[in-house]
Amino acid sequence: MRVAVDAMGGDNAPVIEVEGAVAACREFGIPVTLVGDRERIQAELAKHVVSDLDIDIFHAGEVIGMHDSASDAVRKKKNSSVRLAFELVRDEKACAAVSAGNSGATMAVGMFVLKRISGIDRPAIATIFPTLKGKTLVLDVGGNVDCKPLHLAQFAIMGEVYARYVMGIANPTVGLLSNGEEDSKGNELTRETHAILKNTSLNYTGYVEGRDIFKGTVEVVVCDGFVGNVVLKLSEGLADAAGRMLKGEIVKSWVSKLGYLFVRGAFNRFRKIVDYSEYGGAPLLGINGVGMICHGGSNVKAIKNAIRFAHEYARSGVTEHVVEKLTENYAVSIQRDASKSASID
């Protein structure tokens, strides 16, 4: 089960991607195919001892830039590193594709090459948030800014399946992100989605508020991509700012510096919990295969862990389980109820 890595996608490609792939192969024993400019990748591999590692190169002559449109990525650059990585998955020469490139283009290419799971109208980008109780999966965090109730209901199904089979949660609870817990809150989209989800066999608990994400009130939080991306970026910014402010306070006096020596271990453990690189990337749910989207500025640790999570995702059989969930009787009610309020694209 090889993992195909888009070696040219990130801000510091292919340096970070190659080093991350070497680390994943060495630490986890995962075979990796690096997709991109062969000469540049070989030059980076030469800096590492890889004779005992199962790493190969698949040449790609084009790169999708951060300013390339999703349509251009699909229609024009057919020899791009991200597209060929997904084609390796399609051709069963890799079990998963990992890219730190343009997220919109990566999603479009993944959907074009691997197609959508039957019964899913739009893929969603999911990410794991650390909470007081463990971990919570939030989706969508940027794939779809304009959604219909049917789409959010499908996100809930995919999130529940991912939480169950990848995160190992036996009976994950699902909540719908809103501006209050009462049924009267929300907007037209959340109210119609709420009505649909109440009639499913999901362990749906109703509305949750933004503060509930980090409390771990539920294991899966569903929202549209516009709201989800704001939540994600705000959380990342808050974690970074809080760390910087805390560091600034510590260095203000020798008493604070002395006290830090006694709690340094706790701070290091906390930093590890909120470090996005521990999770590596965000799975692209809803495509007929495995894709992992990483930050453009991902470090070596993030790429290494993205490869590990992509490999675990592929072994979990999530795609097959999503299809099973969709064919259960509540999927029929979702289609019926959603058709009353929204047309399917």
C-alpha positions as a Markdown table, in Angstrom:
| # | Residue | x | y | z |
|---|---|---|---|---|
| 1 | Met | 0.0 | 0.0 | 0.0 |
| 2 | Arg | 2.1 | 2.9 | -1.4 |
| 3 | Val | 1.3 | 6.5 | -0.7 |
| 4 | Ala | 1.7 | 8.9 | -3.6 |
| 5 | Val | 3.1 | 12.3 | -2.5 |
| 6 | Asp | 2.8 | 15.4 | -4.6 |
| 7 | Ala | 6.5 | 16.5 | -4.1 |
| 8 | Met | 6.0 | 19.8 | -5.9 |
| 9 | Gly | 3.0 | 21.3 | -4.2 |
| 10 | Gly | 4.1 | 22.9 | -1.0 |
| 11 | Asp | 5.7 | 26.3 | -0.4 |
| 12 | Asn | 9.1 | 24.7 | 0.1 |
| 13 | Ala | 8.8 | 21.9 | -2.3 |
| 14 | Pro | 10.4 | 19.5 | -2.9 |
| 15 | Val | 12.7 | 19.8 | 0.1 |
| 16 | Ile | 10.0 | 19.4 | 2.8 |
| 17 | Glu | 8.1 | 16.7 | 0.9 |
| 18 | Val | 11.1 | 14.6 | 0.3 |
| 19 | Glu | 12.3 | 14.8 | 3.9 |
| 20 | Gly | 8.8 | 14.1 | 5.2 |
| 21 | Ala | 8.5 | 11.1 | 2.9 |
| 22 | Val | 11.9 | 9.7 | 4.1 |
| 23 | Ala | 10.8 | 10.1 | 7.7 |
| 24 | Ala | 7.5 | 8.4 | 7.1 |
| 25 | Cys | 9.1 | 5.5 | 5.3 |
| 26 | Arg | 11.8 | 5.1 | 8.0 |
| 27 | Glu | 9.5 | 5.5 | 11.0 |
| 28 | Phe | 6.4 | 3.8 | 9.9 |
| 29 | Gly | 7.6 | 1.5 | 7.1 |
| 30 | Ile | 5.2 | 3.0 | 4.6 |
| 31 | Pro | 6.4 | 2.8 | 1.0 |
| 32 | Val | 6.2 | 6.1 | -0.8 |
| 33 | Thr | 6.1 | 7.3 | -4.4 |
| 34 | Leu | 7.3 | 10.9 | -4.9 |
| 35 | Val | 5.6 | 12.6 | -7.8 |
| 36 | Gly | 7.2 | 15.5 | -9.5 |
| 37 | Asp | 10.4 | 16.8 | -11.2 |
| 38 | Arg | 12.7 | 13.7 | -11.2 |
| 39 | Glu | 16.0 | 15.6 | -11.2 |
| 40 | Arg | 15.0 | 17.9 | -8.3 |
| 41 | Ile | 13.6 | 15.0 | -6.3 |
| 42 | Gln | 16.7 | 12.9 | -6.9 |
| 43 | Ala | 18.9 | 15.9 | -5.7 |
| 44 | Glu | 17.0 | 16.1 | -2.5 |
| 45 | Leu | 17.0 | 12.3 | -1.9 |
| 46 | Ala | 20.8 | 12.4 | -2.3 |
| 47 | Lys | 20.9 | 14.3 | 0.9 |
| 48 | His | 19.5 | 11.4 | 2.9 |
| 49 | Val | 20.4 | 7.7 | 3.4 |
| 50 | Val | 17.6 | 6.0 | 1.5 |
| 51 | Ser | 19.2 | 2.8 | 0.2 |
| 52 | Asp | 17.3 | 0.7 | 2.6 |
| 53 | Leu | 13.9 | 2.6 | 2.1 |
| 54 | Asp | 11.1 | 1.8 | -0.3 |
| 55 | Ile | 10.9 | 5.2 | -2.0 |
| 56 | Asp | 10.5 | 5.7 | -5.8 |
| 57 | Ile | 9.9 | 8.6 | -8.1 |
| 58 | Phe | 7.2 | 9.2 | -10.7 |
| 59 | His | 8.1 | 12.0 | -13.0 |
| 60 | Ala | 5.7 | 14.9 | -13.6 |
| 61 | Gly | 6.5 | 17.8 | -15.8 |
| 62 | Glu | 4.0 | 20.4 | -14.6 |
| 63 | Val | 3.2 | 22.0 | -11.2 |
| 64 | Ile | -0.1 | 23.5 | -10.0 |
| 65 | Gly | 0.7 | 26.9 | -8.5 |
| 66 | Met | -1.2 | 28.5 | -5.7 |
| 67 | His | -2.7 | 31.0 | -8.1 |
| 68 | Asp | -3.9 | 28.4 | -10.6 |
| 69 | Ser | -7.6 | 28.0 | -10.8 |
| 70 | Ala | -9.3 | 24.7 | -10.1 |
| 71 | Ser | -10.6 | 24.5 | -13.7 |
| 72 | Asp | -7.1 | 25.1 | -15.1 |
| 73 | Ala | -5.7 | 22.4 | -12.9 |
| 74 | Val | -8.2 | 19.9 | -14.3 |
| 75 | Arg | -8.3 | 21.0 | -18.0 |
| 76 | Lys | -4.9 | 22.4 | -18.8 |
| 77 | Lys | -2.2 | 20.9 | -16.6 |
| 78 | Lys | -2.8 | 17.2 | -17.3 |
| 79 | Asn | 0.8 | 16.3 | -16.4 |
| 80 | Ser | 0.9 | 18.1 | -13.1 |
| 81 | Ser | 2.3 | 16.4 | -10.0 |
| 82 | Val | -0.9 | 16.5 | -8.0 |
| 83 | Arg | -3.0 | 15.1 | -10.9 |
| 84 | Leu | -0.5 | 12.2 | -11.6 |
| 85 | Ala | -0.5 | 11.4 | -7.8 |
| 86 | Phe | -4.3 | 10.9 | -7.9 |
| 87 | Glu | -4.0 | 8.9 | -11.1 |
| 88 | Leu | -1.6 | 6.5 | -9.3 |
| 89 | Val | -4.4 | 6.0 | -6.8 |
| 90 | Arg | -7.0 | 5.5 | -9.6 |
| 91 | Asp | -4.7 | 3.0 | -11.3 |
| 92 | Glu | -4.3 | 1.1 | -8.0 |
| 93 | Lys | -0.5 | 1.9 | -7.9 |
| 94 | Ala | -1.0 | 3.8 | -4.7 |
| 95 | Cys | -3.5 | 3.6 | -1.9 |
| 96 | Ala | -3.6 | 7.4 | -1.2 |
| 97 | Ala | -2.5 | 10.8 | -2.5 |
| 98 | Val | -1.0 | 13.5 | -0.3 |
| 99 | Ser | -0.5 | 17.1 | -1.4 |
| 100 | Ala | 0.4 | 20.4 | 0.2 |
| 101 | Gly | -0.4 | 22.3 | -2.9 |
| 102 | Asn | -3.4 | 24.5 | -3.9 |
| 103 | Ser | -6.2 | 23.0 | -1.9 |
| 104 | Gly | -9.0 | 24.1 | -4.3 |
| 105 | Ala | -7.1 | 22.6 | -7.2 |
| 106 | Thr | -6.3 | 19.5 | -5.2 |
| 107 | Met | -9.9 | 18.9 | -4.4 |
| 108 | Ala | -11.0 | 19.5 | -8.0 |
| 109 | Val | -8.4 | 17.2 | -9.4 |
| 110 | Gly | -9.1 | 14.5 | -6.8 |
| 111 | Met | -12.8 | 14.7 | -7.7 |
| 112 | Phe | -12.2 | 14.7 | -11.4 |
| 113 | Val | -9.7 | 11.7 | -11.4 |
| 114 | Leu | -11.2 | 9.5 | -8.7 |
| 115 | Lys | -14.9 | 10.7 | -9.1 |
| 116 | Arg | -17.3 | 11.1 | -6.3 |
| 117 | Ile | -18.7 | 8.3 | -4.2 |
| 118 | Ser | -22.1 | 7.2 | -5.5 |
| 119 | Gly | -24.7 | 9.2 | -3.5 |
| 120 | Ile | -22.4 | 12.0 | -2.5 |
| 121 | Asp | -22.9 | 15.3 | -4.3 |
| 122 | Arg | -19.9 | 17.2 | -3.0 |
| 123 | Pro | -16.7 | 16.1 | -1.3 |
| 124 | Ala | -15.8 | 17.8 | 2.0 |
| 125 | Ile | -12.5 | 18.7 | 3.7 |
| 126 | Ala | -12.4 | 17.5 | 7.3 |
| 127 | Thr | -10.0 | 18.3 | 10.0 |
| 128 | Ile | -9.4 | 17.1 | 13.6 |
| 129 | Phe | -9.5 | 19.6 | 16.5 |
| 130 | Pro | -8.0 | 18.8 | 19.9 |
| 131 | Thr | -10.6 | 19.1 | 22.7 |
| 132 | Leu | -10.9 | 18.7 | 26.4 |
| 133 | Lys | -12.3 | 15.2 | 25.9 |
| 134 | Gly | -10.0 | 14.1 | 23.1 |
| 135 | Lys | -10.6 | 14.9 | 19.4 |
| 136 | Thr | -13.5 | 16.3 | 17.3 |
| 137 | Leu | -13.8 | 16.1 | 13.5 |
| 138 | Val | -15.1 | 19.3 | 11.8 |
| 139 | Leu | -16.3 | 19.3 | 8.2 |
| 140 | Asp | -16.5 | 21.1 | 5.8 |
| 141 | Val | -13.5 | 23.4 | 6.5 |
| 142 | Gly | -13.2 | 25.0 | 3.0 |
| 143 | Gly | -14.3 | 22.7 | 0.2 |
| 144 | Asn | -17.8 | 24.2 | -0.3 |
| 145 | Val | -18.7 | 27.7 | 0.6 |
| 146 | Asp | -22.3 | 27.5 | -0.7 |
| 147 | Cys | -24.2 | 24.4 | 0.5 |
| 148 | Lys | -27.7 | 23.0 | 0.5 |
| 149 | Pro | -29.2 | 21.0 | 3.3 |
| 150 | Leu | -28.6 | 17.8 | 1.4 |
| 151 | His | -24.9 | 18.5 | 1.2 |
| 152 | Leu | -24.6 | 19.1 | 5.0 |
| 153 | Ala | -26.6 | 15.8 | 5.6 |
| 154 | Gln | -24.1 | 14.0 | 3.4 |
| 155 | Phe | -21.2 | 15.6 | 5.3 |
| 156 | Ala | -22.7 | 14.3 | 8.5 |
| 157 | Ile | -22.7 | 10.8 | 7.1 |
| 158 | Met | -19.1 | 11.0 | 5.9 |
| 159 | Gly | -18.0 | 12.5 | 9.2 |
| 160 | Glu | -19.7 | 9.8 | 11.3 |
| 161 | Val | -18.1 | 7.1 | 9.2 |
| 162 | Tyr | -14.6 | 8.6 | 9.4 |
| 163 | Ala | -14.9 | 9.1 | 13.1 |
| 164 | Arg | -16.0 | 5.5 | 13.6 |
| 165 | Tyr | -13.5 | 3.7 | 11.3 |
| 166 | Val | -10.5 | 6.0 | 11.3 |
| 167 | Met | -10.6 | 7.8 | 14.7 |
| 168 | Gly | -11.9 | 4.6 | 16.4 |
| 169 | Ile | -15.0 | 6.1 | 18.1 |
| 170 | Ala | -17.6 | 3.4 | 18.5 |
| 171 | Asn | -20.7 | 5.5 | 18.3 |
| 172 | Pro | -19.8 | 9.1 | 17.4 |
| 173 | Thr | -22.1 | 11.9 | 18.3 |
| 174 | Val | -22.9 | 14.4 | 15.5 |
| 175 | Gly | -23.8 | 18.1 | 16.0 |
| 176 | Leu | -24.7 | 20.9 | 13.6 |
| 177 | Leu | -22.8 | 24.1 | 14.1 |
| 178 | Ser | -25.1 | 27.1 | 14.7 |
| 179 | Asn | -25.4 | 30.3 | 16.7 |
| 180 | Gly | -27.3 | 28.7 | 19.6 |
| 181 | Glu | -28.5 | 25.4 | 20.9 |
| 182 | Glu | -32.2 | 26.1 | 20.6 |
| 183 | Asp | -34.2 | 24.8 | 17.6 |
| 184 | Ser | -35.3 | 28.3 | 16.8 |
| 185 | Lys | -31.7 | 29.4 | 16.2 |
| 186 | Gly | -29.7 | 29.2 | 13.0 |
| 187 | Asn | -30.5 | 30.3 | 9.5 |
| 188 | Glu | -32.6 | 28.6 | 6.7 |
| 189 | Leu | -29.7 | 26.3 | 5.8 |
| 190 | Thr | -29.1 | 25.0 | 9.4 |
| 191 | Arg | -32.8 | 24.7 | 10.2 |
| 192 | Glu | -33.6 | 22.6 | 7.1 |
| 193 | Thr | -30.5 | 20.5 | 7.7 |
| 194 | His | -31.5 | 20.1 | 11.4 |
| 195 | Ala | -34.9 | 18.8 | 10.4 |
| 196 | Ile | -33.3 | 16.2 | 8.0 |
| 197 | Leu | -30.7 | 15.0 | 10.5 |
| 198 | Lys | -33.3 | 14.5 | 13.3 |
| 199 | Asn | -34.9 | 11.8 | 11.1 |
| 200 | Thr | -31.7 | 9.8 | 10.5 |
| 201 | Ser | -30.2 | 6.9 | 12.4 |
| 202 | Leu | -27.1 | 9.0 | 13.1 |
| 203 | Asn | -26.3 | 9.7 | 16.7 |
| 204 | Tyr | -27.4 | 13.3 | 16.1 |
| 205 | Thr | -27.6 | 15.5 | 19.2 |
| 206 | Gly | -28.8 | 18.8 | 17.5 |
| 207 | Tyr | -27.2 | 22.2 | 17.3 |
| 208 | Val | -23.8 | 23.0 | 18.8 |
| 209 | Glu | -22.1 | 26.3 | 19.3 |
| 210 | Gly | -18.5 | 27.3 | 18.4 |
| 211 | Arg | -17.3 | 27.0 | 21.9 |
| 212 | Asp | -18.6 | 23.4 | 22.0 |
| 213 | Ile | -15.9 | 22.3 | 19.5 |
| 214 | Phe | -13.1 | 22.6 | 22.0 |
| 215 | Lys | -15.2 | 21.3 | 24.8 |
| 216 | Gly | -15.6 | 18.0 | 22.9 |
| 217 | Thr | -19.4 | 18.2 | 23.3 |
| 218 | Val | -19.7 | 16.0 | 20.1 |
| 219 | Glu | -17.2 | 14.0 | 18.1 |
| 220 | Val | -18.4 | 15.3 | 14.7 |
| 221 | Val | -19.3 | 18.9 | 13.9 |
| 222 | Val | -21.0 | 19.7 | 10.6 |
| 223 | Cys | -21.0 | 23.1 | 8.8 |
| 224 | Asp | -20.6 | 24.6 | 5.4 |
| 225 | Gly | -17.2 | 25.3 | 4.1 |
| 226 | Phe | -17.3 | 29.1 | 4.5 |
| 227 | Val | -18.1 | 28.8 | 8.3 |
| 228 | Gly | -15.8 | 25.9 | 8.7 |
| 229 | Asn | -12.8 | 27.7 | 7.1 |
| 230 | Val | -13.3 | 30.7 | 9.4 |
| 231 | Val | -13.4 | 28.4 | 12.4 |
| 232 | Leu | -10.2 | 26.6 | 11.3 |
| 233 | Lys | -8.2 | 29.8 | 10.5 |
| 234 | Leu | -9.5 | 31.5 | 13.7 |
| 235 | Ser | -8.4 | 28.5 | 15.8 |
| 236 | Glu | -5.0 | 28.4 | 14.2 |
| 237 | Gly | -4.5 | 32.1 | 14.7 |
| 238 | Leu | -5.7 | 31.9 | 18.3 |
| 239 | Ala | -3.3 | 29.0 | 19.1 |
| 240 | Asp | -0.4 | 30.9 | 17.6 |
| 241 | Ala | -1.2 | 34.2 | 19.3 |
| 242 | Ala | -1.8 | 32.6 | 22.7 |
| 243 | Gly | 1.6 | 30.9 | 22.5 |
| 244 | Arg | 3.3 | 34.1 | 21.6 |
| 245 | Met | 1.5 | 36.2 | 24.3 |
| 246 | Leu | 2.3 | 33.5 | 26.9 |
| 247 | Lys | 6.0 | 33.5 | 25.9 |
| 248 | Gly | 6.0 | 37.3 | 26.1 |
| 249 | Glu | 4.7 | 37.2 | 29.7 |
| 250 | Ile | 7.2 | 34.6 | 30.8 |
| 251 | Val | 10.2 | 36.6 | 29.8 |
| 252 | Lys | 9.1 | 39.7 | 31.6 |
| 253 | Ser | 10.5 | 38.7 | 35.0 |
| 254 | Trp | 13.0 | 36.3 | 36.5 |
| 255 | Val | 10.2 | 34.9 | 38.7 |
| 256 | Ser | 8.2 | 34.0 | 35.6 |
| 257 | Lys | 11.3 | 32.4 | 34.0 |
| 258 | Leu | 12.0 | 30.4 | 37.1 |
| 259 | Gly | 8.4 | 29.2 | 37.3 |
| 260 | Tyr | 8.5 | 28.2 | 33.7 |
| 261 | Leu | 11.3 | 25.7 | 34.5 |
| 262 | Phe | 8.9 | 23.8 | 36.7 |
| 263 | Val | 6.1 | 23.7 | 34.2 |
| 264 | Arg | 8.1 | 23.4 | 31.0 |
| 265 | Gly | 7.1 | 19.8 | 30.5 |
| 266 | Ala | 3.4 | 20.6 | 30.7 |
| 267 | Phe | 3.8 | 23.5 | 28.2 |
| 268 | Asn | 5.6 | 21.2 | 25.8 |
| 269 | Arg | 2.8 | 18.6 | 26.0 |
| 270 | Phe | 0.2 | 21.3 | 25.5 |
| 271 | Arg | 2.1 | 22.6 | 22.5 |
| 272 | Lys | 2.1 | 19.1 | 21.0 |
| 273 | Ile | -1.7 | 18.8 | 21.5 |
| 274 | Val | -2.5 | 22.0 | 19.6 |
| 275 | Asp | 0.2 | 21.6 | 16.9 |
| 276 | Tyr | -1.5 | 21.0 | 13.5 |
| 277 | Ser | 1.5 | 19.1 | 12.3 |
| 278 | Glu | 0.6 | 16.2 | 14.7 |
| 279 | Tyr | -2.4 | 15.5 | 12.4 |
| 280 | Gly | -0.6 | 16.2 | 9.2 |
| 281 | Gly | -3.4 | 17.1 | 6.8 |
| 282 | Ala | -7.1 | 17.1 | 6.2 |
| 283 | Pro | -8.8 | 14.1 | 4.5 |
| 284 | Leu | -10.8 | 14.8 | 1.4 |
| 285 | Leu | -14.0 | 12.9 | 2.1 |
| 286 | Gly | -16.5 | 11.9 | -0.6 |
| 287 | Ile | -14.2 | 11.0 | -3.4 |
| 288 | Asn | -13.8 | 7.4 | -4.5 |
| 289 | Gly | -10.4 | 7.0 | -3.0 |
| 290 | Val | -8.1 | 8.6 | -0.5 |
| 291 | Gly | -6.8 | 12.1 | -0.7 |
| 292 | Met | -5.1 | 14.1 | 2.0 |
| 293 | Ile | -4.7 | 17.9 | 1.8 |
| 294 | Cys | -1.9 | 19.6 | 3.8 |
| 295 | His | -1.0 | 23.2 | 4.6 |
| 296 | Gly | 1.1 | 24.9 | 1.9 |
| 297 | Gly | 3.6 | 25.8 | 4.6 |
| 298 | Ser | 3.7 | 22.3 | 6.1 |
| 299 | Asn | 6.9 | 21.3 | 7.9 |
| 300 | Val | 8.6 | 17.9 | 7.7 |
| 301 | Lys | 6.6 | 16.5 | 10.7 |
| 302 | Ala | 3.3 | 17.5 | 9.1 |
| 303 | Ile | 4.1 | 15.7 | 5.8 |
| 304 | Lys | 5.3 | 12.7 | 7.7 |
| 305 | Asn | 2.1 | 12.5 | 9.7 |
| 306 | Ala | -0.1 | 13.2 | 6.7 |
| 307 | Ile | 1.4 | 10.1 | 5.0 |
| 308 | Arg | 0.8 | 8.1 | 8.1 |
| 309 | Phe | -2.9 | 9.2 | 8.4 |
| 310 | Ala | -3.5 | 8.7 | 4.6 |
| 311 | His | -2.2 | 5.2 | 4.9 |
| 312 | Glu | -4.4 | 4.5 | 7.9 |
| 313 | Tyr | -7.4 | 6.0 | 6.1 |
| 314 | Ala | -6.8 | 3.8 | 3.1 |
| 315 | Arg | -6.7 | 0.7 | 5.3 |
| 316 | Ser | -9.9 | 1.6 | 7.1 |
| 317 | Gly | -12.1 | 1.1 | 4.1 |
| 318 | Val | -14.0 | 4.4 | 4.8 |
| 319 | Thr | -15.2 | 4.7 | 1.2 |
| 320 | Glu | -17.0 | 1.4 | 1.3 |
| 321 | His | -18.5 | 2.2 | 4.7 |
| 322 | Val | -19.8 | 5.5 | 3.4 |
| 323 | Val | -21.6 | 3.7 | 0.6 |
| 324 | Glu | -23.1 | 1.3 | 3.1 |
| 325 | Lys | -24.4 | 4.2 | 5.2 |
| 326 | Leu | -25.9 | 5.9 | 2.2 |
| 327 | Thr | -27.8 | 2.8 | 1.3 |
| 328 | Glu | -29.4 | 2.5 | 4.7 |
| 329 | Asn | -33.0 | 3.6 | 5.0 |
| 330 | Tyr | -32.2 | 7.0 | 6.4 |
| 331 | Ala | -30.4 | 7.9 | 3.1 |
| 332 | Val | -33.7 | 7.5 | 1.4 |
| 333 | Ser | -35.4 | 10.0 | 3.7 |
| 334 | Ile | -32.5 | 12.4 | 3.3 |
| 335 | Gln | -33.0 | 12.4 | -0.5 |
| 336 | Arg | -36.7 | 12.8 | -0.1 |
| 337 | Asp | -36.7 | 15.6 | 2.5 |
| 338 | Ala | -33.9 | 17.5 | 0.8 |
| 339 | Ser | -35.7 | 17.5 | -2.5 |
| 340 | Lys | -38.4 | 19.6 | -0.9 |
| 341 | Ser | -36.1 | 22.5 | -0.1 |
| 342 | Ala | -33.2 | 22.3 | -2.5 |
| 343 | Ser | -32.4 | 21.0 | -6.0 |
| 344 | Ile | -29.4 | 18.7 | -6.3 |
| 345 | Asp | -26.6 | 20.2 | -8.4 |
